[in-house]
Amino acid sequence: MLLVPSEEEEDRWSVYNVIDTHDRTYNNNLKLKSSLLYGKCFSGSSLGWLVVVNEDYTITLYKPYYFISSSSSNPKTTTHVNLPCLLPRPLSDYDDILEEDFDDVNIYDDNPEEFYYQGSEYHVSKVLITASPLTNNKNNIIPNDECIVVVIYGHMCELACIRYGKDTTWTKIIDEKFSKGFEDVAHYKGKFYGLTFDGTLVSFQYPNLNTGITTYMKFVAPNIRSLEGISRKYLVVSSCGGELLSVERYIFLNEDGYERITKNFRVLKLDLDVDGDGGGKWLEKKSLGDIALFVGDNSSIAVLASKFNIQPNCIYFTHHHTGLATKIARNCDLGVYNLENQTFKFNYNLPSTIFHMICKRHPIWIEPPISSTNFN
């Protein structure tokens, strides 16, 4: 499902069903929680949870809906969990930013504290959640200590992680050998994988906090030569085919940044050596078969297309979290790419009236409740 600004209520969100090809309307069985006001800027989504970085750099995970079951007049309404402050830049850094980068611009009245608060919205660029942070134990909702949250954060796009219900602080995952910054992260066959901006793939385990060591990365596969143009990369775990995929999205961006459009995609699959201990390589994948991918600011999703009556061998993509205004439909970069015939269909038949609302309120994929789409 695609979370988009509400057409009817200016300060609310709506859930748009792009999966149902016969009825492209808002799904009436999915209702947004009242806590999800339009003022929230989401930093990602994973396993159906939306991520918000608050002004104090704490993080809140929101469950944006509940499924209204005909057999239940009082559905569970637990909507959020809170995580501790995520390693913000020192306030003194914002004095330097204002002096060096905005010397001629009266931004926030040259107030570094206000700039600091506003910067929280863009502090996290990607979030991965390995399991639901809440679990039902004899009708009591309790923290799930199997839930690990991994984030890409900060202007250097570093990695940090936390185990919900056990850890009280975030742990940085650093290795001087891999200092290019990370574009995406995935959990595949019991290991975490990070993809750097230069296309290098590394793996890491959740840290043993008793050792005091914060270096856990291992080289897995080198980068592969990119096609011409600006690209965004996504890691996708295809449980349908048991593969780890890298999806490269090539974007045209004009000088002022307001006109942007996706021009091409390339899909690669990871080929590991026998023991999976390094020496892997990327191989281009020309077809996804019956699989469809959903990519964007969310943790990427792969589904069997035939199960949901959607287009197979396609990539569904959304406009990125950039903060740039989107004034007209052609500047809103979301749609479907068919890998077989290399064609695009843009905008999902969304109402044209919502496109001017997408400034800083980007659409984002969310996984719907199991009972509404039969996800297994």
Sequence and secondary structure as in RCSB ss.txt:
>XXXX:A:sequence
MLLVPSEEEEDRWSVYNVIDTHDRTYNNNLKLKSSLLYGKCFSGSSLGWLVVVNEDYTITLYKPYYFISSSSSNP
KTTTHVNLPCLLPRPLSDYDDILEEDFDDVNIYDDNPEEFYYQGSEYHVSKVLITASPLTNNKNNIIPNDECIVV
VIYGHMCELACIRYGKDTTWTKIIDEKFSKGFEDVAHYKGKFYGLTFDGTLVSFQYPNLNTGITTYMKFVAPNIR
SLEGISRKYLVVSSCGGELLSVERYIFLNEDGYERITKNFRVLKLDLDVDGDGGGKWLEKKSLGDIALFVGDNSS
IAVLASKFNIQPNCIYFTHHHTGLATKIARNCDLGVYNLENQTFKFNYNLPSTIFHMICKRHPIWIEPPISSTNF
N
>XXXX:A:secstr
 EEEE SS TT EEEE  S SS  SB TTEEE TT  TT  EEEEETTEEEEE TTS EEEE  EEE  TT SS 
    EEEE       HHHHHHHHHHH TT  GGGG HHHHHHHHGGGSEEEEEESS SEEEETTEEEE TT EEE
EEETTTTEEEEEETTT SS EEE  TT  S EEEEEEETTEEEEEETTS EEEE    TTTT     EEEE    
  SSEEEEEEEEETTTTEEEEEEEEEEE TTSS EEEEEEEEEEEE  TTSSS  EEEE    TTEEEEESSB  
EEEEHHHHT  SSEEEE          SGGGS  EEEETTTTEEEEGGG  GGGGGG TT   EE    HHHHT 
 
